[in-house]
């Protein structure tokens, strides 16, 4: 049988906080960046964790108190970064900004189409307006205009043909 003697190390916690808080703060700020609003909270968590571990006699004195604090500090920093990375992975990427050229082309196509629609006969304009802009079904358009649904389809198809022909010119 092997007997292990439990050693207790006397540590002045006030002295530890005064001496090591600036060092821990420097390490955390350097690792996380001063722009990270949580850096002070991380420092407070580390100091609290050190005090709790010393009170629970988890610090056995195998290393210096500085090494003990450094180990806790680096582990907490890594945990913080992992936690933030995990949160960021769940956030979808923002959609890219629209290309100004695409926007200009879209507006130009809309202008050309509007000009072409103006040149159509009123019966074709009316069918296009009711079907595409007011989003009525073919049957509803037919009821409004007093024509058959088949006639609505014919007018829509003919209007589309005319528009394609005008736009190509």
C-alpha positions in Angstrom: 0.0 0.0 0.0 1.1 3.5 -0.8 0.1 6.4 1.4 -0.1 9.9 -0.1 0.2 12.7 2.2 -2.2 15.5 1.4 -0.4 18.8 1.4 -2.2 22.0 2.1 -0.7 25.2 0.8 -1.4 28.5 2.4 -2.3 31.1 -0.2 -3.2 34.8 0.6 -6.2 35.2 -1.8 -6.2 39.1 -1.5 -2.5 39.1 -2.6 -3.3 36.7 -5.5 -6.1 38.9 -6.8 -4.0 42.1 -6.5 -0.9 40.5 -8.1 -2.5 38.4 -10.8 -5.7 40.3 -11.9 -3.7 42.7 -14.2 -1.8 39.7 -15.7 -5.0 37.8 -16.3 -6.6 40.9 -17.8 -3.7 41.4 -20.1 -3.8 37.8 -21.3 -7.6 37.8 -21.9 -7.5 41.2 -23.7 -4.7 40.0 -25.9 -6.4 36.8 -26.7 -10.0 38.0 -27.2 -9.3 41.6 -28.2 -10.3 44.7 -26.3 -13.2 45.2 -28.7 -14.8 42.1 -27.3 -17.3 43.4 -24.7 -17.2 40.3 -22.6 -13.5 40.3 -21.8 -14.0 41.8 -18.3 -16.6 39.1 -17.5 -14.1 36.4 -18.6 -11.5 37.9 -16.3 -13.9 38.0 -13.4 -14.9 34.4 -14.0 -11.2 33.3 -14.0 -10.5 35.1 -10.8 -13.6 33.6 -9.2 -12.6 30.2 -10.4 -9.1 30.6 -9.0 -10.5 31.6 -5.6 -13.0 28.7 -5.5 -10.3 26.1 -6.5 -7.9 27.4 -3.8 -10.6 27.3 -1.2 -11.5 23.7 -2.2 -7.8 22.9 -1.9 -7.5 21.9 -5.6 -4.3 23.9 -5.7 -1.8 21.5 -4.2 1.3 23.5 -4.6 2.9 21.2 -7.2 3.5 24.3 -9.3 3.5 28.0 -8.6 0.3 29.8 -8.1 1.1 31.8 -11.2 1.2 28.6 -13.3 -2.0 27.4 -11.7 -3.7 30.7 -12.7 -2.2 30.7 -16.2 -3.6 27.2 -16.8 -7.1 28.3 -15.7 -6.9 31.4 -17.8 -5.9 29.7 -21.0 -8.6 27.0 -20.6 -11.3 29.6 -20.0 -10.1 31.6 -23.0 -10.3 28.5 -25.2 -13.7 27.6 -23.8 -15.0 31.2 -24.5 -13.7 31.1 -28.1 -15.2 27.6 -28.7 -18.6 28.8 -27.3 -18.6 31.9 -29.6 -17.5 29.9 -32.6 -20.4 27.4 -32.0 -22.9 30.3 -31.8 -21.5 31.9 -34.9 -21.8 28.6 -36.9 -25.5 28.6 -36.3 -25.9 32.1 -37.7 -26.5 32.1 -41.5 -24.2 34.1 -43.7 -25.6 37.4 -44.7 -26.8 37.6 -48.3 -24.4 39.4 -50.6 -25.2 42.9 -51.6 -27.0 43.2 -54.9 -24.8 43.9 -57.9 -25.5 47.5 -59.1 -25.2 46.2 -62.7 -27.9 43.6 -62.1 -30.1 46.2 -60.5 -29.7 48.6 -63.4 -30.4 45.8 -65.9 -33.5 44.8 -64.0 -34.8 48.4 -64.0 -34.0 48.7 -67.8 -35.9 45.4 -68.5 -38.9 46.7 -66.5 -38.9 50.0 -68.4 -38.8 48.3 -71.8 -41.6 45.9 -70.7 -43.7 48.8 -69.5 -43.2 50.6 -72.8 -44.2 47.5 -74.7 -47.3 47.0 -72.6 -48.4 50.6 -73.3 -48.4 49.7 -77.1 -50.8 46.8 -76.7 -54.5 47.0 -77.4 -56.7 47.6 -74.3 -58.2 44.1 -74.3 -54.7 42.5 -73.9 -53.6 45.1 -71.3 -56.7 44.4 -69.3 -56.1 40.6 -69.3 -52.4 41.0 -68.3 -53.4 43.4 -65.5 -56.0 41.2 -64.1 -54.1 37.9 -64.3 -50.5 39.0 -63.4 -50.9 42.2 -61.3 -54.2 41.5 -59.5 -53.3 37.8 -59.4 -56.8 36.6 -60.4 -57.3 33.0 -61.7 -58.2 32.5 -65.4 -61.8 31.7 -64.3 -62.0 35.0 -62.3 -60.6 37.0 -65.2 -63.1 35.3 -67.5 -66.0 36.2 -65.2 -64.9 39.9 -64.9 -64.5 40.3 -68.7 -67.5 38.2 -69.6 -65.5 35.8 -71.8 -64.6 32.1 -71.5 -61.5 30.9 -69.6 -60.2 29.5 -72.9 -60.5 33.0 -74.4 -58.5 34.4 -71.4 -55.7 31.9 -72.1 -55.6 32.8 -75.8 -55.4 36.5 -75.0 -52.7 36.0 -72.4 -50.6 33.8 -74.8 -51.1 36.2 -77.7 -50.2 39.2 -75.5 -47.0 37.4 -74.4 -46.1 36.7 -78.0 -46.6 40.3 -79.0 -44.5 41.5 -76.0 -41.6 39.1 -76.8 -41.7 40.3 -80.4 -41.7 44.0 -79.4 -38.9 43.5 -76.9 -36.6 41.7 -79.3 -36.9 44.7 -81.7 
